[in-house]
Amino acid sequence: MPGGKTVALKYECQGDQVVSLRLSGDFFFHPEEGLELLEEFMLRERLWESTDAEAAIVRFMEEQGFRPVGFGPADLAYLLRGLRC
């Protein structure tokens, strides 16, 4: 990521279904408790199947007032692309 930050997406599958998503890395997220809500949103909306995951993430973060430092919606959309079990 720009600025030397890292972000990783870890996920767990049961059969062919993604059942959990977790973001980790060298970044900040404000408010801190919002990170779990973002992960839940990406899972619930199955954004890896979306044609415009970035726009969905932008809308969600703006509506919630979340602010990431060290990554952005485009980075998350990139990580979600091609996610398969």
Beta strands, then each sheet from edge to edge (+ up, - down):
strand 1: 7-14
strand 2: 17-25
strand 3: 28-30
strand 4: 67-69
sheet 1: 1+ 2-
sheet 2: 3+ 4-
end
